[in-house]
Structures are given as C-alpha cells and as structure tokens.
C-alpha cells in the first residue's frame, strides 16, 4: 500500500478540547477564557449572569387565571359562505358535517357572509349577521347550535 493510494479526507476532524498543547485547544484554559462560571462548567442557554431583575425568566409574562391550562387556539375557525355553495340540500350544516366534508379540522366554527348562496340550507353553526341574512334570503333557516 502506497501513501499516494489512500483516499483524500476532505472533512477535518473535530478539535478535542483539553488534550495537550499540541491539539490546538490544550493548555490550562482549553479555549474557555480565563475565569468565571462559563469557564468552569456547562451552563444553560438562558443564562444571563446573576442578574435577576432583568433576566429572561423575569421578562416573560406569567399566565394567570382562568384560561391557564386551556390550549390557545385563537377563536373559532372561519368559513366563508361561498365555500357552502355546493353543499347538499338535505344535509344540515353542523361542525361534524363540516369536518366530514373536509372544510375544517376542528370546531368551533363561524360562517362569514363572503359570497353568494342559492340553495336553502339548515345551519346549526354560529354565523355573522350578513351570512344569516343571505341564508334566510335563499330560503334556508338558522337553528341555534
């Protein structure tokens, strides 16, 4: 075997810290500076020294009160009235039926009055005033969810 036949290694090997002066990261500090907590041990990402009043933890708001353990979904899922234009005539518009047809993934749902509708629908979902007017004008009716 010749040395010229060996494959070329492109990637450099990782520097091993604290393995003698010849390693490039040896000596008594091993690339960690001189003194202090950072030189002596591994510390967390959010570490900002001993200052408590201005630390990251103190800056984050506390969640207090009633909705503390509820997931923050951000209100109802919005559907436009034009999405219900091809809705079957006999079926009611409920959250379960909307999930089955693939219009939403979860509830609660609110219908907004963007678009036109020609079929009479029975709606059991929360709607805006404008959407309710358009549904009743087309011959449909609103039922309390």
Secondary structure, 3 states (H helix, E strand, C coil): CCHHHCCCCCCCCCCCCCCCHHHCCCCCCCCCCCCCHHHHCCCCCCCCCCCCCCCHHHHCCCCCCCCCCCCCCCCCEEEEHHHHCCCCCCCCECHHHHHHHCCCCCCCEEEECCCCCCCCCEECCEECHHHHHHHHHCCCEECCC
